[in-house]
Amino acid sequence: MDEVMKVIKERRSIRSFRPDPVPKELLDRIAEAGLYAASGRGKQAPKIIVVTDKELRDCISDENRRIGGWEEGFDPFYGAPAILVVIVPEDIPTGIYDGSLTLGNMMLEARELGLGSIWIHRAKEEFEGRLGQELLRKAGIEGGYTGIGHLAVGYQDCEDPAAPERLPDRVYYL
Ligand SMILES: Cc1cc2nc3c(=O)[nH]c(=O)nc-3n(C[C@H](O)[C@H](O)[C@H](O)COP(=O)(O)O)c2cc1C
């Protein structure tokens, strides 16, 4: 199997992480993979906010938990020490697609580097509220942005989950 296909097939969403920090060089590589994603009209509009500060990471987790309606104490990021938030300018018509592809590239690179990852939702709601504005301010980003998704990243604390069988009859050749 070629390398790309191997990573695509072996990558799975990880829901248990060790607290050990991820070296910055590895986070840089993951973000770089995101930056190389295709983008509508080649605008390269998505931005990636890499959060490793524990206090801020916990703040995002708590807001995400609140938006998701879970009980206090639940961590929707499953203990991952790093969160890469993908955002796009509000006025980019292909923003959701561009940002999603950015996240897809990053998931594959995380796997390639031996790290676990999982896409965590509810970035849209976060960036409609105070926390999103605070993240933009801290990162020094101006203008209106839509939250696309978070990539929780860390060293996985579980075996690789098995990939469910692919559902049949989803490809049509004409
Ligand atoms: C747009 C999107 C949003 C997701 N949001 C969450 C989430 O908030 N929490 C979670 O545990 N998993 C989330 N996931 C992970 C999916 O549940 C997971 O990709 C799916 O079950 C298939 O598993 P796999 O990634 O191992 O193939 C999300 C995935 C996508 C693509």
Ligand as a Chemical Component Dictionary entry (heavy atoms), coordinates in Angstrom:
data_LIG
# 
_chem_comp.id                   LIG 
_chem_comp.type                 NON-POLYMER 
_chem_comp.pdbx_formal_charge   0 
_chem_comp.three_letter_code    LIG 
# 
loop_
_chem_comp_atom.comp_id 
_chem_comp_atom.atom_id 
_chem_comp_atom.alt_atom_id 
_chem_comp_atom.type_symbol 
_chem_comp_atom.charge 
_chem_comp_atom.model_Cartn_x 
_chem_comp_atom.model_Cartn_y 
_chem_comp_atom.model_Cartn_z 
_chem_comp_atom.pdbx_ordinal 
LIG C1  C1  C 0 -17.166 17.656 11.163 1  
LIG C2  C2  C 0 -16.789 16.684 12.254 2  
LIG C3  C3  C 0 -17.088 16.979 13.562 3  
LIG C4  C4  C 0 -16.746 16.090 14.580 4  
LIG N1  N1  N 0 -16.976 16.442 15.876 5  
LIG C5  C5  C 0 -16.671 15.586 16.869 6  
LIG C6  C6  C 0 -16.877 15.937 18.213 7  
LIG O1  O1  O 0 -17.284 17.049 18.549 8  
LIG N2  N2  N 0 -16.587 15.022 19.168 9  
LIG C7  C7  C 0 -16.102 13.777 18.867 10 
LIG O2  O2  O 0 -15.870 12.983 19.772 11 
LIG N3  N3  N 0 -15.856 13.427 17.575 12 
LIG C8  C8  C 0 -16.117 14.297 16.581 13 
LIG N4  N4  N 0 -15.830 13.973 15.279 14 
LIG C9  C9  C 0 -15.195 12.677 14.974 15 
LIG C10 C10 C 0 -16.182 11.698 14.347 16 
LIG O3  O3  O 0 -17.070 11.215 15.326 17 
LIG C11 C11 C 0 -15.388 10.581 13.683 18 
LIG O4  O4  O 0 -14.636 11.114 12.615 19 
LIG C12 C12 C 0 -16.287 9.473  13.168 20 
LIG O5  O5  O 0 -16.898 8.781  14.220 21 
LIG C13 C13 C 0 -15.530 8.473  12.288 22 
LIG O6  O6  O 0 -14.428 7.929  12.983 23 
LIG P1  P1  P 0 -12.940 8.000  12.401 24 
LIG O7  O7  O 0 -12.548 9.455  12.389 25 
LIG O8  O8  O 0 -12.134 7.182  13.325 26 
LIG O9  O9  O 0 -12.994 7.452  11.017 27 
LIG C14 C14 C 0 -16.126 14.859 14.258 28 
LIG C15 C15 C 0 -15.792 14.584 12.937 29 
LIG C16 C16 C 0 -16.103 15.482 11.952 30 
LIG C17 C17 C 0 -15.678 15.184 10.537 31 
# 
loop_
_chem_comp_bond.comp_id 
_chem_comp_bond.atom_id_1 
_chem_comp_bond.atom_id_2 
_chem_comp_bond.value_order 
_chem_comp_bond.pdbx_ordinal 
LIG C1  C2  SING 1  
LIG C2  C3  SING 2  
LIG C2  C16 DOUB 3  
LIG C3  C4  DOUB 4  
LIG C4  N1  SING 5  
LIG C4  C14 SING 6  
LIG N1  C5  DOUB 7  
LIG C5  C6  SING 8  
LIG C5  C8  SING 9  
LIG C6  O1  DOUB 10 
LIG C6  N2  SING 11 
LIG N2  C7  SING 12 
LIG C7  O2  DOUB 13 
LIG C7  N3  SING 14 
LIG N3  C8  DOUB 15 
LIG C8  N4  SING 16 
LIG N4  C9  SING 17 
LIG N4  C14 SING 18 
LIG C9  C10 SING 19 
LIG C10 O3  SING 20 
LIG C10 C11 SING 21 
LIG C11 O4  SING 22 
LIG C11 C12 SING 23 
LIG C12 O5  SING 24 
LIG C12 C13 SING 25 
LIG C13 O6  SING 26 
LIG O6  P1  SING 27 
LIG P1  O7  DOUB 28 
LIG P1  O8  SING 29 
LIG P1  O9  SING 30 
LIG C14 C15 DOUB 31 
LIG C15 C16 SING 32 
LIG C16 C17 SING 33 
# 
